[in-house]
Amino acid sequence: MWLFYLLVLVVRVKLIATLGPASSSIEVVEALVRAGASGFRINFSHGDTDEWSQLVRTVRSVEYTTSKALPIIMDLRGSSIRLGNFPESVRVEKGDNVIFSLKELSLEKKIIPLPNPQIYGSVEEGDILVMDDGRLRLRVTSVGPERIECVSLCRGVIKPRKGVVVKGKELDLPTLTEKDVRDLAFACSVDADYIGLSYVRRASDIEILREQMDKHRCRAKVIAKIETASAVRNLGDIIEASDVILVARGDLGMNFGLEEIPRLQHIIVKESLRRGKPVIIATQLLESMISNPIPTRAEVVDVANAVEEGVDALMLTGETSIGRYPVEAIEWLRRIGERIEKWKPVEGIRQGGPLKRRYAKGVTELAEDLGAKLVIYSRHGNTARFISSIRPKTDFYVGVPSLQIARSLNILWGTEPVIIEADSYEEGLEKTFSHLKKNGTINYGDLVVLTYGMLGDEQVIKVRRNT
């Protein structure tokens, strides 16, 4: 039987680590959790089902030994234009001629495989190709049925299997590739907690994914990655259709000018919070820590700004998957988060909305006005999600009936769920209160507001002094 001991949060923003060669062992994953990681991402752009299965087993083993509910995010590669495989990276200088070919390969002549037929009929002379998260840009000088000739606009490296974006253009690609469908079936078979959908363009993309998930009776929640111009245009509809929003700054920076990224990040975060949806920021948070033990000053400021904006979670990618200092990177995220939250508490968006959101707002503000701790019992996690989205200034604690619900809540700002088995809401609430008393979270004399939210037309709020 699972028994999870509640830990009082030091940092309320959640920290997510991408797993990879640098973080595949039980020892490193456990060290990441003890450093502050509250969830893990597996990127389906790399590896195979054998590797992913081993990573899942590793996380579940660490989950047991640390008594922490650890959500796993499985990130579909998505429908995109990518370079083919070739034996080694190719360095290019500004002004170098580079050829992309449907079938040819010659690294010596800088002929690079690009096995996506769609792109050859879509690009035109003068178009800009962007790759490697915007680090490399090439101008198209000539286009043929199976060949694109370019000149490099800067020094850079062309790497195998990297994505390619035609700046200012979106190609007509399917929502899910055959690989995505296979990978999704795997994710459902191992009970992934979240499925990340790449290159979302419209709300109907989310519906297509959910239909495919329904075939596998998959209960995972959907993360919509905002990284295309269409996604930005259709942001409101996508937020409503998905469970979580992820600001994918890498591909955003390939589709927009870099100077636009701060503005877009701010818009996406605020609109997600306004609509009560969790939001994650990813890509290049601590990029320098792939090879250095401490972050740059600019990275520290970037992370601090994200925490101050009120995001639910910060996601590291290469820093923890291939970097030399994965544990130190998580430790730095935690240190920055702790310092900013202590200096300036996050301000939630507390406007109106659905009745349940208004109820959560009222309960939260009651606890804050009384200087009380807030305890809730949430059978499906909905009340906990609403309260988290308000960003309470008081401590709040969540009892849930299952490990699955606990995992799903553990990427939400400020939540630290504890599993409490109960036959009713009332029993669950009282058991949660007793558990918190027993482990010393609620002390003698503490004032506590207790609720299990709205159940039909019934609303239950208790105000209790612990004696």
N, C-alpha and C positions, 0 to 999 in steps of 0.2 A: 504494500500500500504506500502511495506517495504521501509524504508529509513535507510541506514547504514552510520553512520558517521565514516570517516577514523580516525584511531588513529595512531599516529606516534609510531613506534615500539621502545621500549627501549631494548628489547632482540630479536635477530633475529632468534635464534633457537626456534622451536616450542615445546610446552609442552603439553603432552597428559595424561589425568587421566583416569584410569580404574574405572568404577563405581561399587558400591557394597553396602553392608549394612551400611558402614561408610559414604557413599556419595550419598545416594538415595534421600535426601530431596531437595526441591527447594532452601532452605537457604544455604545448603552446596555447591550445584552445582554453585549457583551464586557467593558464596565466592571463589570457585576455579577459576572461570572466572576472577574475579576481582584481584585474586592473580597472574594470568598469564596463566591459562590453555586456550589453543586455540582449543581443541578438546577432544572427549571422546570415550572410548572403553567400549563395553559391551561384556563380556566373556560368550559365550554359553556353557562353561563347567559347569556353575553354574546357578541355577535359572530356570524359565520357561517363557512361552510367556506372561503370565500375568505380571510378574515382569519386563520383558524386555519392554513391552508396556508402563508401568508406567515410566520407566527410559527415554524412548524416549519422552514421553509427558513432563517430567520434563525438559529435555534439550531444547526442542523446546520452552517451556515457558520462560526459562532463555535467550534463544537466542533473543526472542522478547524484553524482559525487558532490556537487556544489549546492544541491537543493534549490536551484534557480530554474524557473521556467524560461527556456531559451527558444524563442521563435526562429524558424529557418525561412528565409526568403529565397525562392528559386527564380532566377532572372532569365526569362526567355531571350534568346539572341535577337529575335525579331526579324522583320523583312527589311533588309538593307542591302546596299551595294558594298561588297567587300572584295579586297584583293585576294588572289588565289594563294596557294602555298608555294613557297620557294625556299631554297636551302638556307639562305642567310639574308640579313638586312642589307639594303643598298643605300650608301651615302650619296647625297647629291649636293652640289653647290649652286648658289644663285647663278642663273643663266644656263644651267645644264639642260640638255634635251632629254626628255623621258618619253618612252612610248608604252602605252597600255594596250595589250593585245588580248583578244578573246581566246587565242590558242597558243601563241608563241611564248617562249621564255628564253631570255639571254641576259643574265645579270651583267655580263661584261659590256654589252651594248645598251644597258639600261632599258631592256624590253621586259616589262613586268606583266604577269598574267592578271587579267581582270575578267573573270568568267561569268559576267552578268550581261546577257544579250540586251537587256532593256536600256542600258546606259548608252549604247552606241547609236541608238536612234533618237536620243533625247538631248545630247549635248551639242553645242554649236561652237564654232570658232569664237574665241573671246571669253568663253565661260571660264570660271575659276573652280578648280577641283581642290577640295580641302580634305586633309586626312590627319591622323595622329593627334586627335583632340585639338585641331587647329594649328598645330606646330608647323605643318608643311602646306604650302599653297603653290599650285601650278596653274598656268594659263594655257588653255587649249589653243593650239595653233592650226590643227588640221584634224578632220574627222573622216573616217572611212567606215564601211560596214562592220569590220572586225578590228579596228585600229584607231586609237586616239593619240595624237602627237601633242606633246606639251613642252613648255619651258618652265623651269622651276623659278619661282619668285623669291626664294630664300633658301638658305642652307637648311638641310634636314635629313631625316632618315626615313626610307620607305621600308615598312615592316610587313611580314606576311600576315594575312588574314585581317588586316586593319580596315576599318570602315572608310568609305569614300563618300563625300557629299558634294553635290553640284550646287555651289552657292547660289541662292535665290530660286532654286528649282526643287520641286518634289516630284519624284517619279511615281508612276502608278504601280505600286507594289501591293501584294496581298497582305492582309492583316497578320496571318499566320502562315509560315512556311511548312513544308512537310517535316522538316527537322523540329520546328516548334511543336507540332502536333505530337510527334514521338516524345519529345522532351517533356511536354505537359503530362502525357500519360505516365511517365516515370515520376514526375513530381507528385501527382495525385496518389500513386501507388505507395509512396513513402510518407504520406501525410504532411506535405509541405504546409506551412502555416500561411504563407503569402506567395502569390505568383506575381512577378513583375512583368508587365507588358511593355516592350520597347517600341519606339517610333509610333506611339499613338497619334492619330490625326483627328479623330472625331469620336463622339460617344458610342457610335455603332461598333467601333473596334472593341470596346469593352464588352458589348453585348455578344459579339462573335466569340470572344474568349470565354465568357460565362456559359454560352451554349456548349462549347467544347468541354468545359469543366463538368457540366451537368451529365455528360455521357459517362463520366467516371465517378459520378456522385462525389465530386470533390468539394470539400467544405472550406477550402482556402479562401482568403480574402485577396482582392485584386489591388495591386499597386500600379497606377498609371504613371509612366515616365514622360515628363513633359520635356521634349527635346526637338520638336519640329515647329516650323512656322504655323502649320495648320493647328497644332495642339494649342499654341498660344492664342490663335484666333478663336478657337472653340473651347477655351479654358473652362468657362462656367458649366457647360454641358458635360465635359469630361469629369470635372470635380463631382458633379451630382451622380454620375454613372459609376464611379469607382469608390473604393473603400479608403484608399490612401493615395496621396500625390507625392511624386518624387521629382525634385528639381534636378534634372540631369545636365549639369553645367558643361560637361564635355561636349556633347553633341549640340547643345544650345550654342556653344561658342563656335561651332562649325557652320551653323545655319544663320547666325546673326553676327554682327560685328562685336568684338570683345567688349567694346565700350557700352554695349547694350545689356550685358549680362547682369550688372547690379540692379538696373531698373526692372528687368524681367524677373529676377529672383524675388525682388520686393513685391511685385504685383502677384506672382504665383503664390507666395507665402501668405500674403494678406487675404487674398481671395479664398484660399483654402481654409484659413482660420475663420474667416467671416461666415463660411458655409458649414463650419463645424467638422471639417475633415482633417485628419492628421496629415502632416507634411514633413518630408525628409529632404535634406540637402546632401548632395553627393558630388564627388569629383574634385580632385586637387585641393582638398581641405588642408592636407599636410604633405603635399607632393614631395617636398624636399626630403622628407623623412624616409623615402624609399632608400636613400643612400646615406642620410645623415642622422645622427642621434637626437638632434634638437630641431625644432621648426624654425623657419624664418620669422622675423618680426611681422612681416606682411601677412603670413599665414595665421599667426596668432590673432591679429586684428580681424581677419576674415572670419575665423571661427567665432570670435567674440561677438561680432556683428550678427552672425546667424543665431547665436544663443539669445541675444538681446531681442531679435525679431520674434522670438517665441516658437521656433520650429520644434516639432516633436522629437526629431532624431537627426543625428549627424552620421553619415555613412562613409567609412573609409573604403577605398578600393585597392589600388596598387600598394598603398602604404602597408596593408596587412596581408595582402595575397602574395606579393613577390618582394616586398621590402625587406631590408636588413634589420629593421627595428619595429616589428609589428606590435609588440607589447608596449614599448615606449610611446608609440603613436597613440594608442588608446589612452595611456596614462596622461599624455599631454592634452588630449581632448577633455578628459575628466578634469584636469587641473584648471583649464581655461573656463570650462562650464561652471565649476564650483565658484571660481573667483567672480565671474560676471553675475551669477545668480545671487551671490551674497551682496554684491555692490548695488545691483539694481534688479529687484524682483520683476519677473516677466509680467507684462500687462496683457491680459487676455481680451478678446473682443466679446463684449457682453450685451450685444443688442438682442432684439427679439428673434423669433423663429418658431419652430414647431412647439407644441405644448410641452413635450418632454424636455426640450432644451430650456424653455422658460422655467420649468420646475427645477431642473438641475441648477440653473442660475440662482433661483430663490433659496434653495437649500445651501448652496455654497456661500452666498452672502449672509445668510443667517449664522452659519458657523463662523465666518470672519467677524461679523459684528459682535458675537459673543466671546470671541477669542477661544473658540472651541476646536477640538479635533473633529474631523469628519470621517465617519465610518459608514460604508455602504456594502450591501450584499447584492450582487448583480449576477443573475443566473445566465444571461446571454451576453453580458458585457456592454449593453447599450447605455445604461445609466452611467457606468464608469467612463465610457467614451464621451458622453455629453459633459460630465464634470471635468474631465481632463481638458477638454477643449476650452473651458472657461479660464483655465490656469489659476486655480485657487491659491490664495496667499497663505492659507492654513494647511497643516498637514492633513492628507486624506489617505485612507486605507480601504482596500477593496477585497472582499471575500468573494470567491467564485467557486462553482461546483465541480469544475473539471480542469485537467491539465491543458486541454485544448484551448479553453477560454483564457486561462492564465497566460499561455504563450501569446495568443493574439493581442492581449492587452499590454504586453511587455515592450512594445515599441512606442507606446503612447506616453506623452509628457507626464511626469510625476507619478505614474502608477507603479505599484509594486504588489502584484496580486498574491494572495495566499489561498490555497485550495482548502475549502471547507465543504465537506459532504453534508447535505441536508435534504430533508423531504419537503421543505416549504421555505418560502422567503423569510417568514418570521423566525423559524428555527435557524436558518442560515445566518441571519443578522445577529441573533443572540450568540451563536457559536463563534462568529467572527469577533464580536466584542469580548467574549471570554478568552479567546485565543490571544488577543492583543493585550489583555490584562496579564495573562499568564506569562507572556514572554517579555513583559516590562515596557512595551510600547505605550500603553496607557497606564499612567501612574495614579497613585492615591491623590484625590482632589482634582484630577483633570475633569474639565467640562467637555462633554462629547455630544455631537449631533449624530444620530443614527437614522438611516433610511434605506429602504430597498426600492425607492423610486415609485413610479406609477404602475399600478397593477389594475388595469381596467379603469374604473371610475374611483378607485381607492388610492389615497395617498397617505403614506405613513411616515411621520417624522417624530422622532423621540429626542428629547433633550435630557441628558442624564449626567449627574455628578458622580464620578467614581468614588465609592466609599468602601 
